[in-house]
Amino acid sequence: MNSHEVAVVVGAGAGLGNALVARFADEGMRVAAVSRSGGTVEPRGDLVRRYSCDATDAEQVKDVFARVRSAFGPASLVVFNVGIWDRGGILDISEALFERAWRTGCFAGFLVGRAAAASMLESGGGTIIFSGATGSIRGGAGFAAFASPKFALRALAQAMARELGPKNIHVAHVILDGMIAQEHDPSEALLQPGAIAESYYQLHRQSRSAWTHELDLRPSSERF
């Protein structure tokens, strides 16, 4: 446990976002919980602070990383956990919806990843994790607007991993293959937020001699 480590969770909110914030804070990390609205997280003394940021806005992303650095120090772990769930047939998807899905699911990932990389290159290294989905590797019927940015986010993560790995920045992409449980739903047929958060934390703790780039997580009952 290192109380001087700083984690930034972009997409903090009910479910996985809050589970990530809690898991990192449990290790004594100082955590910036970032969401569009500022969100709500469980109080954990001085370890957690909430920040409001539209991750599709370049200036807001730069500003929030600067504010986190001023308050806590440079980030050693950044998680991009932002996306939208829009389902519809190809004839039903409007131009505005498709563009919004891309900006939220991919362009925002680029902005956050770029800001994280800039900070980590200056401080000597760190971990960047992108939350993916089944749609990252398979475009299902009715999921064109969802899968397209997820595919692109995966490509972004691969390119960043190859560029930044030699510079001591571990870039990982996690495919969440299944539905994520809502809070207080213990069903083993669903991905449990706390279990996912544990896997993210362990990615951050991996030895440089055996880094994972892509990890796929699913319940034992999920077909694949």
C-alpha positions as MATLAB code, in Angstrom:
seq = 'MNSHEVAVVVGAGAGLGNALVARFADEGMRVAAVSRSGGTVEPRGDLVRRYSCDATDAEQVKDVFARVRSAFGPASLVVFNVGIWDRGGILDISEALFERAWRTGCFAGFLVGRAAAASMLESGGGTIIFSGATGSIRGGAGFAAFASPKFALRALAQAMARELGPKNIHVAHVILDGMIAQEHDPSEALLQPGAIAESYYQLHRQSRSAWTHELDLRPSSERF';
ca = [
       0.000    0.000    0.000;
       1.344    3.403   -0.981;
      -0.511    6.380    0.454;
       1.252    8.659   -2.012;
      -0.269    7.061   -5.094;
      -2.979    8.962   -6.934;
      -5.782    7.354   -8.922;
      -8.160    9.095  -11.317;
     -11.427    7.356  -12.193;
     -13.122    9.054  -15.142;
     -16.676    7.788  -15.193;
     -17.215    7.496  -11.457;
     -20.805    6.676  -10.640;
     -23.154    3.952   -9.495;
     -21.860    0.451  -10.117;
     -18.362   -0.076  -11.457;
     -17.217    3.547  -11.161;
     -17.917    3.718   -7.451;
     -16.471    0.233   -6.918;
     -13.207    1.362   -8.515;
     -13.067    4.465   -6.337;
     -13.697    2.373   -3.209;
     -11.130   -0.303   -4.117;
      -8.359    2.182   -4.760;
      -9.159    4.182   -1.631;
      -9.075    0.956    0.392;
      -5.404    0.703   -0.563;
      -4.716    4.178    0.775;
      -4.587    5.780   -2.647;
      -5.841    9.314   -3.069;
      -8.653    9.098   -5.587;
     -10.172   11.679   -7.919;
     -13.732   10.576   -8.758;
     -14.516   12.301  -12.048;
     -17.926   12.397  -13.710;
     -19.961   14.745  -15.851;
     -22.159   15.784  -12.918;
     -19.637   15.410  -10.114;
     -21.506   12.275   -8.996;
     -21.839   10.834   -5.542;
     -19.292    8.612   -3.837;
     -19.065    7.267   -0.320;
     -17.068    9.587    1.953;
     -13.611    8.241    2.769;
     -12.007   11.019    4.731;
      -9.500   13.006    2.713;
      -8.754   10.170    0.306;
     -11.534   10.838   -2.230;
     -12.506   14.041   -3.986;
     -15.246   14.517   -6.564;
     -14.650   16.430   -9.775;
     -17.062   17.486  -12.490;
     -15.815   17.160  -16.067;
     -17.243   16.585  -19.524;
     -14.718   14.069  -20.834;
     -15.554   14.978  -24.457;
     -14.257   18.521  -23.897;
     -10.481   18.817  -24.308;
     -10.110   21.903  -22.140;
     -12.165   20.413  -19.317;
     -10.064   17.240  -19.380;
      -6.817   19.216  -19.231;
      -8.228   21.334  -16.426;
      -9.378   18.418  -14.282;
      -5.976   16.707  -14.522;
      -4.307   19.978  -13.536;
      -6.656   20.330  -10.548;
      -6.035   16.761   -9.448;
      -2.293   17.270   -9.701;
      -2.528   20.450   -7.640;
      -4.635   18.766   -4.949;
      -3.083   15.289   -4.814;
      -0.051   15.086   -7.089;
       0.539   13.346  -10.447;
      -1.704   10.385  -11.249;
      -0.135    6.921  -11.149;
      -3.354    5.120  -12.140;
      -6.024    6.407  -14.535;
      -9.173    4.512  -15.505;
     -11.372    5.548  -18.413;
     -14.792    4.118  -17.624;
     -17.050    6.274  -19.793;
     -19.556    5.156  -22.407;
     -23.174    5.254  -23.447;
     -25.607    2.416  -24.029;
     -27.636    3.230  -27.116;
     -29.354    0.422  -28.969;
     -31.188    0.734  -32.268;
     -31.439   -0.569  -35.799;
     -29.202    0.982  -38.423;
     -32.147    2.891  -39.933;
     -33.127    4.237  -36.517;
     -29.760    5.656  -35.467;
     -29.636    9.388  -36.044;
     -26.477   11.218  -37.071;
     -26.495   13.034  -33.741;
     -26.772    9.825  -31.725;
     -23.960    8.095  -33.620;
     -21.659   11.092  -33.264;
     -22.483   11.417  -29.551;
     -21.715    7.719  -29.038;
     -18.339    8.131  -30.775;
     -17.439   11.294  -28.874;
     -18.367    9.731  -25.539;
     -16.966    6.261  -26.067;
     -13.819    6.929  -28.101;
     -12.909   10.603  -28.470;
     -13.222   11.095  -24.711;
     -10.936    8.085  -24.230;
      -8.346    9.735  -26.438;
      -8.547   12.990  -24.464;
      -8.265   11.234  -21.103;
      -5.555    8.864  -22.327;
      -3.526   11.743  -23.737;
      -3.779   13.736  -20.521;
      -2.865   10.683  -18.439;
       0.114    9.898  -20.651;
       1.420   13.469  -20.471;
       1.294   13.394  -16.683;
       2.868    9.944  -16.395;
       5.684   10.672  -18.838;
       6.600   13.619  -16.653;
       6.433   11.655  -13.392;
       8.114    8.475  -14.636;
       5.317    5.988  -15.299;
       1.937    4.642  -14.298;
      -1.052    2.616  -15.438;
      -3.854    3.554  -17.837;
      -6.865    1.234  -18.055;
      -9.702    1.473  -20.575;
     -13.047   -0.213  -19.913;
     -14.217   -2.129  -22.971;
     -17.148   -4.446  -23.623;
     -18.293   -7.368  -25.731;
     -18.914   -4.718  -28.375;
     -15.153   -4.063  -28.500;
     -14.680   -7.242  -30.525;
     -18.124   -8.060  -31.911;
     -20.697   -5.760  -33.459;
     -24.108   -7.223  -32.747;
     -27.363   -6.463  -34.555;
     -28.774   -3.249  -33.155;
     -25.489   -2.221  -31.560;
     -23.761   -0.253  -34.328;
     -23.646    2.968  -32.303;
     -22.321    1.121  -29.248;
     -19.799   -1.201  -30.880;
     -18.199    1.320  -33.239;
     -16.629    3.511  -30.542;
     -15.762    0.424  -28.487;
     -13.839   -1.029  -31.438;
     -12.043    2.296  -31.862;
     -11.235    2.577  -28.158;
      -9.618   -0.860  -28.310;
      -7.427    0.271  -31.225;
      -6.468    3.397  -29.299;
      -5.453    1.278  -26.295;
      -3.331   -1.013  -28.485;
      -1.522    1.887  -30.126;
      -0.889    3.576  -26.782;
       0.371    0.351  -25.208;
       2.937   -0.161  -27.958;
       4.106    3.441  -27.778;
       4.111    3.937  -24.024;
       5.083    0.528  -22.662;
       8.814    1.116  -23.206;
       8.389    4.385  -21.298;
       7.121    2.606  -18.149;
       3.417    3.266  -18.758;
       1.252    0.158  -18.593;
      -1.784    0.519  -20.884;
      -4.489   -2.124  -20.498;
      -7.863   -2.724  -22.121;
     -10.493   -4.720  -20.215;
     -13.323   -6.427  -22.087;
     -16.341   -6.673  -19.803;
     -18.179   -9.556  -21.430;
     -21.545   -9.590  -19.682;
     -23.983   -7.432  -17.818;
     -22.693   -5.603  -14.754;
     -24.726   -6.045  -11.600;
     -26.442   -3.106  -10.011;
     -25.458   -2.335   -6.461;
     -26.645   -4.900   -3.883;
     -27.448   -7.530   -6.541;
     -25.325  -10.589   -5.603;
     -26.224  -12.702   -8.649;
     -23.282  -14.770   -9.901;
     -24.773  -14.592  -13.397;
     -23.723  -10.926  -13.512;
     -20.348   -9.237  -13.373;
     -19.940   -7.936   -9.839;
     -18.497   -4.397   -9.672;
     -16.274   -5.209   -6.711;
     -14.775   -8.221   -8.479;
     -14.084   -6.148  -11.597;
     -12.471   -3.435   -9.481;
     -10.179   -6.034   -7.902;
      -8.979   -7.104  -11.363;
      -8.285   -3.483  -12.305;
      -6.266   -2.994   -9.132;
      -4.236   -6.144   -9.782;
      -3.461   -4.924  -13.313;
      -1.937   -1.844  -11.739;
       0.191   -4.008   -9.451;
       1.620   -6.287  -12.167;
       5.353   -6.647  -12.570;
       6.835   -4.974  -15.641;
       8.159   -8.407  -16.612;
       4.602   -9.718  -17.181;
       2.195   -6.941  -18.117;
      -1.280   -7.786  -19.367;
      -2.517   -5.629  -22.209;
      -5.963   -7.132  -22.768;
      -8.025   -8.870  -20.129;
     -11.519  -10.238  -20.674;
     -13.799  -10.734  -17.692;
     -17.095  -12.600  -17.654;
     -19.265  -14.540  -15.195;
     -18.696  -18.282  -15.185;
     -22.184  -18.759  -16.664;
     -21.619  -16.421  -19.616;
     -21.345  -18.120  -23.022;
     -18.539  -17.026  -25.332;
];
